[in-house]
């Protein structure tokens, strides 16, 4: 005789509460670890889990000396609960876009620090967004290119700013700005006091150099083949620190090292030949969930950066 669940249709708020506790317990790996996150005692969690299993007429988890683990039914319920709460979040986001006034989070992720000029323009972008939609909660943060791509595709971020050397299906890329990038060394490096004509191809091939840490365009790859790539640093500020150590040479945009150039702390090596283009793009999902927020961002960035 088949046992049927006594969870009612539609699901009640109490059922949702039990499912949220179940989700938290699974994600924290057991009752004890979930105590702090839930703010309730282990014994209370145990009561709630027993109630959920009774209402479902299913054994969801095993607990004891062997530790916490999900049963096969528990694994199926866990996957279904994730889908359920994702759907509820989608509904909340959809409703949030229907009003005249945009609200909720607006997430902008950048893969690198911006130089002074770009920071000024970003400040203007923030000003425009705040003035047009003051109820938005702005979130500006940095992350790796791969993580930003994932966040955009999963609608966890609305716009990303990073180089577009390798374009991902499902994302739109709009050129934001571009500038040449040059091979540099610090004042304590052996190359610093040599004129460019004294620095030979063999010198370049023997000096320790920094790989940018990402796939770059063909012109950049061609430049890197001339070097002894003995280190790696994607972030420009980290790469600059390595160059300033005097132990490495590496490629940097001039706008990021202008202060050091003016102070005589760094120099550019053979700028006429050892250079390639650095392109920064504005990246969005092709079919974003919160289309009005992405539309606002595109409009403001187009206005401030004078994009074509």
C-alpha positions in Angstrom: 0.0 0.0 0.0 1.5 3.3 -1.1 1.9 6.0 1.6 0.9 9.5 0.4 2.3 12.7 1.7 0.1 14.8 4.0 1.7 18.1 2.8 -1.3 20.0 1.5 -1.8 21.5 -1.9 -1.1 24.3 -2.2 2.0 24.3 0.1 1.5 26.3 3.3 3.9 28.8 4.9 4.7 26.2 7.6 5.8 23.7 4.9 8.1 26.4 3.3 9.6 27.1 6.7 10.4 23.4 7.2 11.8 23.2 3.7 14.1 26.2 4.4 15.4 24.5 7.5 16.0 21.3 5.6 17.9 23.2 2.9 20.0 25.0 5.5 20.8 21.7 7.3 21.9 20.0 4.0 24.0 23.0 2.9 25.8 23.1 6.3 26.3 19.4 6.4 24.3 18.6 9.5 22.3 19.8 12.5 25.2 21.1 14.6 26.6 23.2 11.8 23.2 24.7 10.9 22.5 25.9 14.5 24.3 29.3 14.1 22.9 29.9 10.6 19.3 29.2 11.7 19.6 30.8 15.1 17.8 27.8 16.8 19.1 24.9 18.9 20.0 21.5 17.5 17.1 19.9 19.4 14.6 22.3 17.8 16.1 21.6 14.3 15.7 17.9 15.0 12.0 18.4 15.9 11.4 20.4 12.7 13.1 17.8 10.5 11.1 15.0 12.1 7.9 17.0 11.4 9.0 17.4 7.8 9.7 13.7 7.4 6.3 12.9 9.1 4.4 15.3 6.8 6.1 13.9 3.7 6.0 10.3 4.9 9.6 10.1 3.7 13.0 9.4 5.4 15.1 12.3 4.2 18.4 11.9 6.1 20.5 9.7 8.3 22.2 11.0 11.4 24.2 9.3 14.0 27.7 8.2 14.7 28.4 7.9 11.0 27.6 11.6 10.5 24.9 13.3 8.5 23.9 12.1 5.1 20.9 12.2 2.8 18.8 9.2 1.8 18.0 8.8 -1.9 14.6 10.4 -1.3 16.3 13.2 0.6 18.6 13.9 -2.3 15.5 14.1 -4.7 13.7 16.4 -2.2 16.8 18.6 -1.8 17.0 19.1 -5.6 13.3 19.9 -5.8 13.6 22.4 -2.9 16.4 24.2 -4.7 14.2 24.4 -7.8 11.2 25.6 -5.7 13.1 28.4 -4.0 14.7 29.5 -7.3 11.2 29.8 -8.8 10.1 31.9 -5.8 13.1 34.1 -6.3 12.3 34.5 -10.0 8.8 35.5 -9.1 10.0 38.1 -6.6 12.4 39.5 -9.2 9.7 39.6 -11.9 7.3 41.4 -9.7 10.0 43.9 -8.7 10.5 44.9 -12.4 6.8 45.6 -12.9 6.6 48.8 -10.9 7.4 52.2 -12.2 10.3 52.6 -9.8 13.2 50.2 -10.0 14.2 48.7 -6.7 16.3 45.9 -5.2 19.9 45.2 -6.0 21.8 46.5 -9.0 25.1 44.5 -9.3 28.1 45.8 -11.2 31.2 43.5 -11.2 34.6 44.6 -12.5 37.6 42.3 -13.2 40.2 44.9 -12.4 40.9 48.1 -10.6 40.0 51.2 -12.7 42.5 53.9 -13.4 41.8 57.5 -12.3 40.0 58.5 -15.5 37.8 55.5 -15.5 37.1 55.9 -11.8 35.8 59.4 -12.5 33.5 58.1 -15.2 32.3 55.3 -13.0 31.5 57.9 -10.3 29.4 59.7 -12.9 27.6 56.5 -13.8 26.8 55.9 -10.1 25.5 59.5 -9.8 23.2 59.1 -12.8 21.8 55.8 -11.6 21.3 57.1 -8.1 19.5 60.2 -9.3 17.3 58.3 -11.7 16.5 55.3 -9.5 17.2 56.2 -5.8 15.5 53.0 -4.5 18.1 50.8 -6.1 20.6 49.2 -3.8 23.9 49.5 -5.7 26.5 46.7 -5.4 29.9 47.3 -6.9 32.5 44.6 -6.5 35.5 42.9 -8.1 35.9 39.3 -9.2 37.7 37.1 -11.7 36.5 37.1 -15.3 35.2 33.5 -15.1 33.2 34.3 -11.9 31.7 37.4 -13.5 30.7 35.5 -16.6 29.0 32.8 -14.4 27.2 35.5 -12.3 25.9 37.2 -15.5 24.6 34.0 -17.0 23.0 33.0 -13.7 21.4 36.5 -13.3 23.4 37.1 -10.1 24.9 40.3 -11.7 23.5 42.8 -14.1 26.7 44.0 -15.9 30.4 43.2 -16.0 33.4 45.1 -17.0 36.4 43.1 -18.2 38.5 42.3 -21.3 36.7 40.4 -24.0 39.5 38.3 -25.4 37.4 35.2 -25.2 33.7 35.8 -25.7 31.1 33.4 -24.1 27.9 32.3 -25.7 24.9 34.0 -24.1 26.6 37.3 -23.3 26.7 40.6 -25.2 30.0 42.6 -25.4 30.1 46.3 -26.0 33.5 48.0 -26.3 33.9 50.4 -23.4 37.4 51.7 -23.9 40.8 50.7 -25.2 44.4 51.8 -24.7 47.9 50.5 -25.6 49.7 48.3 -23.1 53.5 48.4 -22.7 56.4 46.3 -21.4 57.7 47.9 -18.2 60.5 47.5 -15.6 61.3 49.2 -12.3 64.2 51.5 -11.4 66.0 48.6 -9.7 65.8 46.3 -12.7 69.0 45.9 -14.9 67.1 47.1 -17.9 66.2 50.5 -16.3 69.4 52.3 -17.1 69.9 50.7 -20.6 68.7 52.6 -23.7 66.2 50.6 -25.8 68.8 49.7 -28.5 71.0 48.0 -25.8 68.2 45.6 -24.8 68.4 42.7 -27.2 65.9 39.9 -27.9 68.2 37.6 -25.9 68.0 40.0 -23.0 64.2 39.9 -23.1 64.1 36.2 -23.5 66.3 35.7 -20.4 64.7 38.2 -18.0 61.9 36.9 -15.7 58.6 38.2 -17.0 54.9 38.1 -15.9 52.1 36.3 -17.7 48.8 38.3 -17.6 47.0 35.2 -16.3 44.3 35.1 -18.9 43.9 34.3 -22.6 44.7 37.4 -24.6 44.4 38.4 -28.3 46.9 37.3 -31.0 49.0 40.5 -30.9 49.4 40.1 -27.2 50.3 36.4 -27.5 52.9 37.2 -30.0 54.5 39.7 -27.6 54.5 37.1 -24.8 56.4 34.6 -26.9 59.5 36.8 -26.7 59.6 36.6 -22.9 60.6 34.2 -20.1 57.3 33.9 -18.4 58.3 33.0 -14.9 55.3 34.5 -12.9 51.6 35.2 -13.3 49.4 38.1 -12.2 46.1 39.2 -13.8 45.2 42.1 -11.5 47.1 45.2 -12.6 47.8 46.4 -9.1 49.4 43.0 -8.2 51.3 43.0 -11.5 52.6 46.5 -10.8 53.8 45.3 -7.3 55.7 42.5 -8.9 57.3 44.8 -11.5 58.2 47.3 -8.7 60.1 44.5 -7.0 62.8 44.9 -9.7 62.8 41.2 -10.3 60.3 41.0 -13.1 59.2 42.8 -16.3 55.6 42.9 -17.4 53.0 44.5 -19.5 50.9 47.4 -18.1 48.7 50.2 -19.5 50.4 53.5 -19.2 47.4 55.0 -17.4 48.0 52.6 -14.5 51.7 53.5 -14.0 51.8 57.2 -14.9 52.6 58.2 -11.3 55.5 55.7 -11.2 56.7 57.0 -14.6 56.6 60.6 -13.4 58.5 59.6 -10.2 61.2 57.7 -12.0 60.2 54.5 -10.4 59.3 52.7 -13.6 60.1 52.9 -17.3 58.6 51.6 -20.6 60.8 49.3 -22.7 60.8 49.8 -26.5 57.3 51.3 -26.7 57.4 51.4 -30.5 57.5 47.6 -30.8 56.8 45.9 -27.5 53.1 46.9 -27.2 49.6 45.5 -27.8 46.1 46.8 -27.4 44.1 46.4 -24.1 40.4 46.4 -24.7 37.8 46.7 -21.9 34.2 45.8 -22.6 30.8 46.2 -21.0 29.3 42.7 -20.7 25.6 41.8 -20.2 23.5 38.7 -20.5 21.7 38.5 -23.9 18.4 37.7 -22.2 18.6 39.0 -18.7 16.0 38.3 -16.1 15.8 41.9 -14.9 15.8 43.5 -18.3 14.8 47.0 -17.1 17.8 47.2 -14.8 20.2 46.1 -17.5 18.6 48.6 -19.9 19.2 51.4 -17.4 22.8 50.4 -17.0 23.4 50.3 -20.7 21.8 53.7 -21.2 23.9 55.3 -18.5 27.2 53.8 -19.5 26.4 54.8 -23.2 25.9 58.3 -22.0 28.9 58.7 -19.7 31.4 56.7 -21.8 30.0 58.1 -25.1 29.7 54.5 -26.5 28.8 54.0 -30.2 
